[in-house]
Amino acid sequence: MHIQSLRRGDELVLYLEGELDEHSVVTLRTKADALIDENAGLSRAVFNLAGVRFMDSTGIGFLMGRYKKLSRYGIKMALEAPNQGADKILLMSGIYSLVPKI
């Protein structure tokens, strides 16, 4: 799993690429949290999921953990461009009731 970031106006875009599962979230969590801490003054963080080839419940947990961290900073979160498989898992999890898909 790879993560890249880009500041786009007043938001941070985090591009995820690879498999979002229990093996990848350990290092991904550390990197994502560091990026969030470095950009604590922004209004929104967007997780671009276009490059995510596989996601399981661990991926949902990763996203919810980042949602909670961002909320402590008062930063909104959004999800962008999930593939069909990831979108189905996200929809079934109910995460879209907290984190909008843009």
Gaussian input, Z-matrix of N, CA and C with variables (Angstrom, degrees):
# hf/3-21g

backbone

0 1
 N
 C     1     B1
 C     2     B2     1     A1
 N     3     B3     2     A2     1     D1
 C     4     B4     3     A3     2     D2
 C     5     B5     4     A4     3     D3
 N     6     B6     5     A5     4     D4
 C     7     B7     6     A6     5     D5
 C     8     B8     7     A7     6     D6
 N     9     B9     8     A8     7     D7
 C    10    B10     9     A9     8     D8
 C    11    B11    10    A10     9     D9
 N    12    B12    11    A11    10    D10
 C    13    B13    12    A12    11    D11
 C    14    B14    13    A13    12    D12
 N    15    B15    14    A14    13    D13
 C    16    B16    15    A15    14    D14
 C    17    B17    16    A16    15    D15
 N    18    B18    17    A17    16    D16
 C    19    B19    18    A18    17    D17
 C    20    B20    19    A19    18    D18
 N    21    B21    20    A20    19    D19
 C    22    B22    21    A21    20    D20
 C    23    B23    22    A22    21    D21
 N    24    B24    23    A23    22    D22
 C    25    B25    24    A24    23    D23
 C    26    B26    25    A25    24    D24
 N    27    B27    26    A26    25    D25
 C    28    B28    27    A27    26    D26
 C    29    B29    28    A28    27    D27
 N    30    B30    29    A29    28    D28
 C    31    B31    30    A30    29    D29
 C    32    B32    31    A31    30    D30
 N    33    B33    32    A32    31    D31
 C    34    B34    33    A33    32    D32
 C    35    B35    34    A34    33    D33
 N    36    B36    35    A35    34    D34
 C    37    B37    36    A36    35    D35
 C    38    B38    37    A37    36    D36
 N    39    B39    38    A38    37    D37
 C    40    B40    39    A39    38    D38
 C    41    B41    40    A40    39    D39
 N    42    B42    41    A41    40    D40
 C    43    B43    42    A42    41    D41
 C    44    B44    43    A43    42    D42
 N    45    B45    44    A44    43    D43
 C    46    B46    45    A45    44    D44
 C    47    B47    46    A46    45    D45
 N    48    B48    47    A47    46    D46
 C    49    B49    48    A48    47    D47
 C    50    B50    49    A49    48    D48
 N    51    B51    50    A50    49    D49
 C    52    B52    51    A51    50    D50
 C    53    B53    52    A52    51    D51
 N    54    B54    53    A53    52    D52
 C    55    B55    54    A54    53    D53
 C    56    B56    55    A55    54    D54
 N    57    B57    56    A56    55    D55
 C    58    B58    57    A57    56    D56
 C    59    B59    58    A58    57    D57
 N    60    B60    59    A59    58    D58
 C    61    B61    60    A60    59    D59
 C    62    B62    61    A61    60    D60
 N    63    B63    62    A62    61    D61
 C    64    B64    63    A63    62    D62
 C    65    B65    64    A64    63    D63
 N    66    B66    65    A65    64    D64
 C    67    B67    66    A66    65    D65
 C    68    B68    67    A67    66    D66
 N    69    B69    68    A68    67    D67
 C    70    B70    69    A69    68    D68
 C    71    B71    70    A70    69    D69
 N    72    B72    71    A71    70    D70
 C    73    B73    72    A72    71    D71
 C    74    B74    73    A73    72    D72
 N    75    B75    74    A74    73    D73
 C    76    B76    75    A75    74    D74
 C    77    B77    76    A76    75    D75
 N    78    B78    77    A77    76    D76
 C    79    B79    78    A78    77    D77
 C    80    B80    79    A79    78    D78
 N    81    B81    80    A80    79    D79
 C    82    B82    81    A81    80    D80
 C    83    B83    82    A82    81    D81
 N    84    B84    83    A83    82    D82
 C    85    B85    84    A84    83    D83
 C    86    B86    85    A85    84    D84
 N    87    B87    86    A86    85    D85
 C    88    B88    87    A87    86    D86
 C    89    B89    88    A88    87    D87
 N    90    B90    89    A89    88    D88
 C    91    B91    90    A90    89    D89
 C    92    B92    91    A91    90    D90
 N    93    B93    92    A92    91    D91
 C    94    B94    93    A93    92    D92
 C    95    B95    94    A94    93    D93
 N    96    B96    95    A95    94    D94
 C    97    B97    96    A96    95    D95
 C    98    B98    97    A97    96    D96
 N    99    B99    98    A98    97    D97
 C   100   B100    99    A99    98    D98
 C   101   B101   100   A100    99    D99
 N   102   B102   101   A101   100   D100
 C   103   B103   102   A102   101   D101
 C   104   B104   103   A103   102   D102
 N   105   B105   104   A104   103   D103
 C   106   B106   105   A105   104   D104
 C   107   B107   106   A106   105   D105
 N   108   B108   107   A107   106   D106
 C   109   B109   108   A108   107   D107
 C   110   B110   109   A109   108   D108
 N   111   B111   110   A110   109   D109
 C   112   B112   111   A111   110   D110
 C   113   B113   112   A112   111   D111
 N   114   B114   113   A113   112   D112
 C   115   B115   114   A114   113   D113
 C   116   B116   115   A115   114   D114
 N   117   B117   116   A116   115   D115
 C   118   B118   117   A117   116   D116
 C   119   B119   118   A118   117   D117
 N   120   B120   119   A119   118   D118
 C   121   B121   120   A120   119   D119
 C   122   B122   121   A121   120   D120
 N   123   B123   122   A122   121   D121
 C   124   B124   123   A123   122   D122
 C   125   B125   124   A124   123   D123
 N   126   B126   125   A125   124   D124
 C   127   B127   126   A126   125   D125
 C   128   B128   127   A127   126   D126
 N   129   B129   128   A128   127   D127
 C   130   B130   129   A129   128   D128
 C   131   B131   130   A130   129   D129
 N   132   B132   131   A131   130   D130
 C   133   B133   132   A132   131   D131
 C   134   B134   133   A133   132   D132
 N   135   B135   134   A134   133   D133
 C   136   B136   135   A135   134   D134
 C   137   B137   136   A136   135   D135
 N   138   B138   137   A137   136   D136
 C   139   B139   138   A138   137   D137
 C   140   B140   139   A139   138   D138
 N   141   B141   140   A140   139   D139
 C   142   B142   141   A141   140   D140
 C   143   B143   142   A142   141   D141
 N   144   B144   143   A143   142   D142
 C   145   B145   144   A144   143   D143
 C   146   B146   145   A145   144   D144
 N   147   B147   146   A146   145   D145
 C   148   B148   147   A147   146   D146
 C   149   B149   148   A148   147   D147
 N   150   B150   149   A149   148   D148
 C   151   B151   150   A150   149   D149
 C   152   B152   151   A151   150   D150
 N   153   B153   152   A152   151   D151
 C   154   B154   153   A153   152   D152
 C   155   B155   154   A154   153   D153
 N   156   B156   155   A155   154   D154
 C   157   B157   156   A156   155   D155
 C   158   B158   157   A157   156   D156
 N   159   B159   158   A158   157   D157
 C   160   B160   159   A159   158   D158
 C   161   B161   160   A160   159   D159
 N   162   B162   161   A161   160   D160
 C   163   B163   162   A162   161   D161
 C   164   B164   163   A163   162   D162
 N   165   B165   164   A164   163   D163
 C   166   B166   165   A165   164   D164
 C   167   B167   166   A166   165   D165
 N   168   B168   167   A167   166   D166
 C   169   B169   168   A168   167   D167
 C   170   B170   169   A169   168   D168
 N   171   B171   170   A170   169   D169
 C   172   B172   171   A171   170   D170
 C   173   B173   172   A172   171   D171
 N   174   B174   173   A173   172   D172
 C   175   B175   174   A174   173   D173
 C   176   B176   175   A175   174   D174
 N   177   B177   176   A176   175   D175
 C   178   B178   177   A177   176   D176
 C   179   B179   178   A178   177   D177
 N   180   B180   179   A179   178   D178
 C   181   B181   180   A180   179   D179
 C   182   B182   181   A181   180   D180
 N   183   B183   182   A182   181   D181
 C   184   B184   183   A183   182   D182
 C   185   B185   184   A184   183   D183
 N   186   B186   185   A185   184   D184
 C   187   B187   186   A186   185   D185
 C   188   B188   187   A187   186   D186
 N   189   B189   188   A188   187   D187
 C   190   B190   189   A189   188   D188
 C   191   B191   190   A190   189   D189
 N   192   B192   191   A191   190   D190
 C   193   B193   192   A192   191   D191
 C   194   B194   193   A193   192   D192
 N   195   B195   194   A194   193   D193
 C   196   B196   195   A195   194   D194
 C   197   B197   196   A196   195   D195
 N   198   B198   197   A197   196   D196
 C   199   B199   198   A198   197   D197
 C   200   B200   199   A199   198   D198
 N   201   B201   200   A200   199   D199
 C   202   B202   201   A201   200   D200
 C   203   B203   202   A202   201   D201
 N   204   B204   203   A203   202   D202
 C   205   B205   204   A204   203   D203
 C   206   B206   205   A205   204   D204
 N   207   B207   206   A206   205   D205
 C   208   B208   207   A207   206   D206
 C   209   B209   208   A208   207   D207
 N   210   B210   209   A209   208   D208
 C   211   B211   210   A210   209   D209
 C   212   B212   211   A211   210   D210
 N   213   B213   212   A212   211   D211
 C   214   B214   213   A213   212   D212
 C   215   B215   214   A214   213   D213
 N   216   B216   215   A215   214   D214
 C   217   B217   216   A216   215   D215
 C   218   B218   217   A217   216   D216
 N   219   B219   218   A218   217   D217
 C   220   B220   219   A219   218   D218
 C   221   B221   220   A220   219   D219
 N   222   B222   221   A221   220   D220
 C   223   B223   222   A222   221   D221
 C   224   B224   223   A223   222   D222
 N   225   B225   224   A224   223   D223
 C   226   B226   225   A225   224   D224
 C   227   B227   226   A226   225   D225
 N   228   B228   227   A227   226   D226
 C   229   B229   228   A228   227   D227
 C   230   B230   229   A229   228   D228
 N   231   B231   230   A230   229   D229
 C   232   B232   231   A231   230   D230
 C   233   B233   232   A232   231   D231
 N   234   B234   233   A233   232   D232
 C   235   B235   234   A234   233   D233
 C   236   B236   235   A235   234   D234
 N   237   B237   236   A236   235   D235
 C   238   B238   237   A237   236   D236
 C   239   B239   238   A238   237   D237
 N   240   B240   239   A239   238   D238
 C   241   B241   240   A240   239   D239
 C   242   B242   241   A241   240   D240
 N   243   B243   242   A242   241   D241
 C   244   B244   243   A243   242   D242
 C   245   B245   244   A244   243   D243
 N   246   B246   245   A245   244   D244
 C   247   B247   246   A246   245   D245
 C   248   B248   247   A247   246   D246
 N   249   B249   248   A248   247   D247
 C   250   B250   249   A249   248   D248
 C   251   B251   250   A250   249   D249
 N   252   B252   251   A251   250   D250
 C   253   B253   252   A252   251   D251
 C   254   B254   253   A253   252   D252
 N   255   B255   254   A254   253   D253
 C   256   B256   255   A255   254   D254
 C   257   B257   256   A256   255   D255
 N   258   B258   257   A257   256   D256
 C   259   B259   258   A258   257   D257
 C   260   B260   259   A259   258   D258
 N   261   B261   260   A260   259   D259
 C   262   B262   261   A261   260   D260
 C   263   B263   262   A262   261   D261
 N   264   B264   263   A263   262   D262
 C   265   B265   264   A264   263   D263
 C   266   B266   265   A265   264   D264
 N   267   B267   266   A266   265   D265
 C   268   B268   267   A267   266   D266
 C   269   B269   268   A268   267   D267
 N   270   B270   269   A269   268   D268
 C   271   B271   270   A270   269   D269
 C   272   B272   271   A271   270   D270
 N   273   B273   272   A272   271   D271
 C   274   B274   273   A273   272   D272
 C   275   B275   274   A274   273   D273
 N   276   B276   275   A275   274   D274
 C   277   B277   276   A276   275   D275
 C   278   B278   277   A277   276   D276
 N   279   B279   278   A278   277   D277
 C   280   B280   279   A279   278   D278
 C   281   B281   280   A280   279   D279
 N   282   B282   281   A281   280   D280
 C   283   B283   282   A282   281   D281
 C   284   B284   283   A283   282   D282
 N   285   B285   284   A284   283   D283
 C   286   B286   285   A285   284   D284
 C   287   B287   286   A286   285   D285
 N   288   B288   287   A287   286   D286
 C   289   B289   288   A288   287   D287
 C   290   B290   289   A289   288   D288
 N   291   B291   290   A290   289   D289
 C   292   B292   291   A291   290   D290
 C   293   B293   292   A292   291   D291
 N   294   B294   293   A293   292   D292
 C   295   B295   294   A294   293   D293
 C   296   B296   295   A295   294   D294
 N   297   B297   296   A296   295   D295
 C   298   B298   297   A297   296   D296
 C   299   B299   298   A298   297   D297
 N   300   B300   299   A299   298   D298
 C   301   B301   300   A300   299   D299
 C   302   B302   301   A301   300   D300
 N   303   B303   302   A302   301   D301
 C   304   B304   303   A303   302   D302
 C   305   B305   304   A304   303   D303

   B1=1.4479
   B2=1.5178
   B3=1.3159
   B4=1.4569
   B5=1.5176
   B6=1.3185
   B7=1.4567
   B8=1.5184
   B9=1.3189
   B10=1.4613
   B11=1.5160
   B12=1.3093
   B13=1.4577
   B14=1.5176
   B15=1.3098
   B16=1.4574
   B17=1.5163
   B18=1.3278
   B19=1.4664
   B20=1.5118
   B21=1.3227
   B22=1.4580
   B23=1.5248
   B24=1.3375
   B25=1.4650
   B26=1.5157
   B27=1.3266
   B28=1.4603
   B29=1.5301
   B30=1.3432
   B31=1.4562
   B32=1.5205
   B33=1.3044
   B34=1.4561
   B35=1.5237
   B36=1.3266
   B37=1.4580
   B38=1.5162
   B39=1.3232
   B40=1.4570
   B41=1.5210
   B42=1.3256
   B43=1.4618
   B44=1.5224
   B45=1.3211
   B46=1.4594
   B47=1.5167
   B48=1.3347
   B49=1.4632
   B50=1.5166
   B51=1.3297
   B52=1.4569
   B53=1.5100
   B54=1.3202
   B55=1.4540
   B56=1.5188
   B57=1.3085
   B58=1.4556
   B59=1.5305
   B60=1.3417
   B61=1.4553
   B62=1.5269
   B63=1.3302
   B64=1.4619
   B65=1.5235
   B66=1.3080
   B67=1.4624
   B68=1.5274
   B69=1.3131
   B70=1.4615
   B71=1.5285
   B72=1.3293
   B73=1.4623
   B74=1.5219
   B75=1.2924
   B76=1.4665
   B77=1.5230
   B78=1.3218
   B79=1.4716
   B80=1.5242
   B81=1.3200
   B82=1.4664
   B83=1.5224
   B84=1.3281
   B85=1.4628
   B86=1.5298
   B87=1.3074
   B88=1.4679
   B89=1.5235
   B90=1.3268
   B91=1.4684
   B92=1.5213
   B93=1.3294
   B94=1.4662
   B95=1.5258
   B96=1.3255
   B97=1.4591
   B98=1.5308
   B99=1.3179
   B100=1.4704
   B101=1.5301
   B102=1.3246
   B103=1.4674
   B104=1.5241
   B105=1.3151
   B106=1.4653
   B107=1.5230
   B108=1.3268
   B109=1.4649
   B110=1.5246
   B111=1.3237
   B112=1.4703
   B113=1.5216
   B114=1.3269
   B115=1.4637
   B116=1.5237
   B117=1.3113
   B118=1.4635
   B119=1.5259
   B120=1.3015
   B121=1.4567
   B122=1.5172
   B123=1.3096
   B124=1.4597
   B125=1.5300
   B126=1.3240
   B127=1.4625
   B128=1.5255
   B129=1.3560
   B130=1.4665
   B131=1.5168
   B132=1.3376
   B133=1.4594
   B134=1.5224
   B135=1.3238
   B136=1.4575
   B137=1.5222
   B138=1.3250
   B139=1.4542
   B140=1.5205
   B141=1.3366
   B142=1.4562
   B143=1.5206
   B144=1.3271
   B145=1.4567
   B146=1.5212
   B147=1.3225
   B148=1.4658
   B149=1.5246
   B150=1.3101
   B151=1.4563
   B152=1.5153
   B153=1.3267
   B154=1.4645
   B155=1.5233
   B156=1.3197
   B157=1.4719
   B158=1.5243
   B159=1.3303
   B160=1.4658
   B161=1.5181
   B162=1.3362
   B163=1.4591
   B164=1.5258
   B165=1.3326
   B166=1.4551
   B167=1.5283
   B168=1.3161
   B169=1.4644
   B170=1.5240
   B171=1.3146
   B172=1.4640
   B173=1.5226
   B174=1.3281
   B175=1.4625
   B176=1.5187
   B177=1.3302
   B178=1.4653
   B179=1.5253
   B180=1.3268
   B181=1.4625
   B182=1.5162
   B183=1.3349
   B184=1.4631
   B185=1.5289
   B186=1.3178
   B187=1.4689
   B188=1.5245
   B189=1.3326
   B190=1.4627
   B191=1.5328
   B192=1.3194
   B193=1.4611
   B194=1.5151
   B195=1.3297
   B196=1.4595
   B197=1.5267
   B198=1.3289
   B199=1.4675
   B200=1.5318
   B201=1.3291
   B202=1.4606
   B203=1.5221
   B204=1.3201
   B205=1.4651
   B206=1.5308
   B207=1.3152
   B208=1.4681
   B209=1.5242
   B210=1.3218
   B211=1.4642
   B212=1.5184
   B213=1.3279
   B214=1.4716
   B215=1.5255
   B216=1.3204
   B217=1.4608
   B218=1.5298
   B219=1.3090
   B220=1.4569
   B221=1.5251
   B222=1.3248
   B223=1.4647
   B224=1.5228
   B225=1.3134
   B226=1.4601
   B227=1.5179
   B228=1.3288
   B229=1.4637
   B230=1.5192
   B231=1.3359
   B232=1.4567
   B233=1.5219
   B234=1.3241
   B235=1.4624
   B236=1.5148
   B237=1.3253
   B238=1.4601
   B239=1.5248
   B240=1.3201
   B241=1.4662
   B242=1.5194
   B243=1.3536
   B244=1.4628
   B245=1.5287
   B246=1.3346
   B247=1.4621
   B248=1.5324
   B249=1.3200
   B250=1.4564
   B251=1.5293
   B252=1.3315
   B253=1.4540
   B254=1.5161
   B255=1.3243
   B256=1.4607
   B257=1.5234
   B258=1.3234
   B259=1.4612
   B260=1.5290
   B261=1.3159
   B262=1.4654
   B263=1.5259
   B264=1.3339
   B265=1.4643
   B266=1.5307
   B267=1.3232
   B268=1.4626
   B269=1.5289
   B270=1.3112
   B271=1.4610
   B272=1.5248
   B273=1.3321
   B274=1.4675
   B275=1.5309
   B276=1.3231
   B277=1.4659
   B278=1.5277
   B279=1.3198
   B280=1.4609
   B281=1.5118
   B282=1.3204
   B283=1.4710
   B284=1.5342
   B285=1.3365
   B286=1.4619
   B287=1.5240
   B288=1.3324
   B289=1.4640
   B290=1.5334
   B291=1.3392
   B292=1.4632
   B293=1.5197
   B294=1.3268
   B295=1.4653
   B296=1.5329
   B297=1.3218
   B298=1.4645
   B299=1.5320
   B300=1.3164
   B301=1.4719
   B302=1.5149
   B303=1.3291
   B304=1.4710
   B305=1.5108
   A1=108.28
   A2=115.63
   A3=122.48
   A4=109.31
   A5=115.81
   A6=121.46
   A7=108.00
   A8=115.08
   A9=122.34
   A10=106.94
   A11=115.96
   A12=119.14
   A13=110.75
   A14=114.13
   A15=122.32
   A16=107.56
   A17=116.30
   A18=119.32
   A19=107.50
   A20=115.09
   A21=122.20
   A22=106.41
   A23=115.10
   A24=119.18
   A25=110.23
   A26=116.21
   A27=122.61
   A28=112.00
   A29=115.97
   A30=118.84
   A31=111.15
   A32=114.27
   A33=122.92
   A34=107.46
   A35=117.20
   A36=121.17
   A37=107.75
   A38=115.51
   A39=122.31
   A40=107.74
   A41=115.98
   A42=122.39
   A43=108.67
   A44=116.09
   A45=121.71
   A46=108.76
   A47=115.50
   A48=120.00
   A49=109.66
   A50=116.14
   A51=121.57
   A52=111.32
   A53=115.82
   A54=122.06
   A55=109.66
   A56=115.55
   A57=122.43
   A58=107.61
   A59=114.99
   A60=121.17
   A61=109.73
   A62=116.48
   A63=119.99
   A64=113.87
   A65=117.87
   A66=120.66
   A67=112.69
   A68=116.61
   A69=119.57
   A70=113.86
   A71=118.00
   A72=118.34
   A73=114.03
   A74=118.82
   A75=120.06
   A76=110.61
   A77=117.41
   A78=120.06
   A79=110.99
   A80=117.00
   A81=120.39
   A82=111.03
   A83=116.74
   A84=121.44
   A85=110.44
   A86=116.82
   A87=121.07
   A88=111.06
   A89=116.32
   A90=120.31
   A91=111.56
   A92=116.98
   A93=120.57
   A94=110.94
   A95=116.94
   A96=120.31
   A97=111.47
   A98=117.29
   A99=120.42
   A100=110.29
   A101=117.05
   A102=120.49
   A103=111.23
   A104=116.58
   A105=120.43
   A106=110.07
   A107=117.40
   A108=121.12
   A109=111.52
   A110=117.34
   A111=121.50
   A112=112.77
   A113=117.81
   A114=122.17
   A115=111.55
   A116=116.44
   A117=122.07
   A118=114.52
   A119=119.38
   A120=120.61
   A121=115.37
   A122=118.24
   A123=120.96
   A124=111.18
   A125=116.24
   A126=120.03
   A127=113.64
   A128=117.38
   A129=118.93
   A130=110.69
   A131=114.47
   A132=121.91
   A133=107.10
   A134=115.77
   A135=121.87
   A136=107.89
   A137=116.32
   A138=121.31
   A139=107.80
   A140=115.69
   A141=121.65
   A142=107.95
   A143=116.00
   A144=121.83
   A145=113.01
   A146=117.91
   A147=121.30
   A148=112.04
   A149=118.07
   A150=121.52
   A151=114.74
   A152=117.64
   A153=120.87
   A154=108.60
   A155=115.34
   A156=120.93
   A157=112.45
   A158=117.29
   A159=121.52
   A160=108.14
   A161=115.80
   A162=120.72
   A163=108.36
   A164=116.03
   A165=120.40
   A166=108.70
   A167=117.26
   A168=120.67
   A169=112.53
   A170=117.41
   A171=120.67
   A172=109.94
   A173=116.83
   A174=121.27
   A175=111.82
   A176=116.22
   A177=120.43
   A178=109.58
   A179=116.14
   A180=120.44
   A181=112.29
   A182=116.19
   A183=120.56
   A184=110.01
   A185=117.00
   A186=120.48
   A187=111.58
   A188=117.57
   A189=120.11
   A190=111.49
   A191=116.71
   A192=119.79
   A193=112.06
   A194=116.44
   A195=119.89
   A196=110.42
   A197=116.91
   A198=121.14
   A199=110.05
   A200=116.89
   A201=121.03
   A202=111.59
   A203=116.85
   A204=120.83
   A205=110.52
   A206=116.15
   A207=120.61
   A208=111.15
   A209=117.00
   A210=121.02
   A211=111.60
   A212=116.79
   A213=119.89
   A214=111.70
   A215=117.33
   A216=121.92
   A217=112.10
   A218=117.98
   A219=121.49
   A220=112.35
   A221=116.73
   A222=122.56
   A223=109.05
   A224=116.09
   A225=120.57
   A226=109.75
   A227=115.50
   A228=121.14
   A229=109.08
   A230=115.71
   A231=121.41
   A232=109.04
   A233=115.64
   A234=122.61
   A235=108.27
   A236=115.06
   A237=120.23
   A238=109.98
   A239=115.86
   A240=124.85
   A241=116.08
   A242=118.87
   A243=117.19
   A244=109.78
   A245=116.82
   A246=118.75
   A247=108.29
   A248=116.41
   A249=120.99
   A250=112.70
   A251=117.36
   A252=120.82
   A253=112.62
   A254=116.52
   A255=121.01
   A256=110.38
   A257=116.55
   A258=120.93
   A259=110.57
   A260=117.25
   A261=121.39
   A262=110.52
   A263=117.13
   A264=121.17
   A265=110.56
   A266=116.65
   A267=120.81
   A268=110.90
   A269=116.86
   A270=121.56
   A271=110.85
   A272=116.77
   A273=120.57
   A274=111.83
   A275=116.84
   A276=120.21
   A277=112.23
   A278=116.90
   A279=120.58
   A280=113.84
   A281=117.56
   A282=120.82
   A283=112.09
   A284=116.45
   A285=118.70
   A286=113.02
   A287=118.00
   A288=120.02
   A289=110.88
   A290=116.73
   A291=121.83
   A292=112.72
   A293=115.50
   A294=121.83
   A295=107.76
   A296=117.54
   A297=118.87
   A298=112.69
   A299=114.04
   A300=121.45
   A301=106.78
   A302=115.76
   A303=119.39
   A304=109.88
   D1=130.28
   D2=177.31
   D3=-116.32
   D4=150.45
   D5=176.27
   D6=-134.05
   D7=135.38
   D8=174.03
   D9=-131.35
   D10=152.50
   D11=-179.36
   D12=-128.63
   D13=156.35
   D14=179.42
   D15=-150.05
   D16=132.13
   D17=173.15
   D18=-85.88
   D19=128.10
   D20=179.98
   D21=-126.41
   D22=97.02
   D23=-175.46
   D24=64.40
   D25=-123.51
   D26=-178.30
   D27=-98.89
   D28=24.20
   D29=179.04
   D30=-134.09
   D31=157.43
   D32=177.04
   D33=-107.26
   D34=125.75
   D35=177.04
   D36=-106.19
   D37=125.22
   D38=179.29
   D39=-109.87
   D40=115.29
   D41=-179.25
   D42=-94.93
   D43=117.08
   D44=179.52
   D45=-102.61
   D46=137.98
   D47=-179.85
   D48=-140.78
   D49=127.36
   D50=178.22
   D51=123.61
   D52=-149.24
   D53=-178.73
   D54=-104.68
   D55=127.43
   D56=-178.72
   D57=-100.39
   D58=86.04
   D59=-176.48
   D60=-138.68
   D61=-175.38
   D62=-174.56
   D63=-61.59
   D64=-25.50
   D65=-179.58
   D66=-78.13
   D67=-27.88
   D68=-174.52
   D69=-98.10
   D70=-22.33
   D71=-172.20
   D72=-72.20
   D73=-20.98
   D74=-178.42
   D75=-60.67
   D76=-54.01
   D77=179.38
   D78=-75.51
   D79=-33.37
   D80=179.75
   D81=-63.48
   D82=-40.17
   D83=179.19
   D84=-59.46
   D85=-44.95
   D86=-179.59
   D87=-62.74
   D88=-45.93
   D89=-179.30
   D90=-65.89
   D91=-44.91
   D92=-179.50
   D93=-63.58
   D94=-42.99
   D95=179.70
   D96=-63.33
   D97=-38.82
   D98=177.86
   D99=-63.87
   D100=-42.21
   D101=178.33
   D102=-64.26
   D103=-39.64
   D104=177.62
   D105=-64.34
   D106=-45.87
   D107=179.49
   D108=-60.71
   D109=-39.61
   D110=-179.72
   D111=-69.47
   D112=-21.03
   D113=-176.06
   D114=-121.17
   D115=38.23
   D116=-172.97
   D117=-63.84
   D118=-16.95
   D119=-177.20
   D120=-91.42
   D121=1.22
   D122=-176.66
   D123=-80.77
   D124=164.52
   D125=-176.78
   D126=-88.76
   D127=-25.65
   D128=-176.37
   D129=-152.98
   D130=146.48
   D131=172.22
   D132=-116.71
   D133=128.21
   D134=-179.43
   D135=-111.80
   D136=123.96
   D137=175.85
   D138=-96.85
   D139=108.93
   D140=178.81
   D141=-86.03
   D142=117.75
   D143=-174.05
   D144=-105.34
   D145=13.60
   D146=-176.91
   D147=-59.02
   D148=-31.11
   D149=-178.04
   D150=-92.46
   D151=3.03
   D152=-179.82
   D153=-82.26
   D154=115.72
   D155=-178.00
   D156=-86.97
   D157=-25.66
   D158=-178.01
   D159=-150.92
   D160=140.90
   D161=175.77
   D162=-145.54
   D163=135.63
   D164=174.80
   D165=-119.87
   D166=-165.74
   D167=-177.11
   D168=-62.24
   D169=-26.40
   D170=176.19
   D171=-63.49
   D172=-36.05
   D173=176.43
   D174=-63.78
   D175=-39.78
   D176=176.00
   D177=-62.03
   D178=-43.86
   D179=177.86
   D180=-61.39
   D181=-40.18
   D182=177.18
   D183=-60.59
   D184=-47.92
   D185=-178.73
   D186=-64.69
   D187=-39.96
   D188=178.63
   D189=-66.38
   D190=-36.80
   D191=176.26
   D192=-63.25
   D193=-40.07
   D194=177.97
   D195=-69.78
   D196=-35.51
   D197=176.13
   D198=-58.90
   D199=-45.99
   D200=179.52
   D201=-64.36
   D202=-41.56
   D203=179.01
   D204=-63.66
   D205=-46.84
   D206=178.86
   D207=-61.97
   D208=-38.86
   D209=179.77
   D210=-61.03
   D211=-36.52
   D212=177.84
   D213=-63.15
   D214=-29.09
   D215=176.32
   D216=-87.69
   D217=-6.50
   D218=-176.57
   D219=77.41
   D220=23.45
   D221=-179.07
   D222=-100.66
   D223=131.25
   D224=176.57
   D225=-77.48
   D226=159.14
   D227=-179.52
   D228=-128.84
   D229=145.66
   D230=175.27
   D231=-140.81
   D232=156.87
   D233=176.54
   D234=-113.15
   D235=139.99
   D236=-174.15
   D237=-132.64
   D238=135.13
   D239=168.22
   D240=57.97
   D241=43.44
   D242=174.85
   D243=-70.01
   D244=146.46
   D245=175.43
   D246=-72.32
   D247=175.19
   D248=-174.15
   D249=-59.82
   D250=-41.86
   D251=-179.90
   D252=-66.14
   D253=-46.32
   D254=178.99
   D255=-65.13
   D256=-40.25
   D257=179.94
   D258=-60.58
   D259=-40.02
   D260=179.53
   D261=-63.73
   D262=-44.31
   D263=179.05
   D264=-65.06
   D265=-42.56
   D266=179.47
   D267=-64.04
   D268=-41.03
   D269=178.75
   D270=-64.16
   D271=-46.34
   D272=-179.88
   D273=-64.79
   D274=-31.38
   D275=-178.37
   D276=-73.06
   D277=-21.68
   D278=-176.95
   D279=85.03
   D280=8.15
   D281=-176.28
   D282=-63.30
   D283=-27.19
   D284=-178.76
   D285=-66.94
   D286=-14.44
   D287=175.46
   D288=-73.85
   D289=-20.42
   D290=177.63
   D291=-106.28
   D292=-38.77
   D293=-173.87
   D294=-121.70
   D295=112.04
   D296=-177.17
   D297=-71.18
   D298=151.20
   D299=171.68
   D300=-94.83
   D301=129.08
   D302=179.68
   D303=-114.49

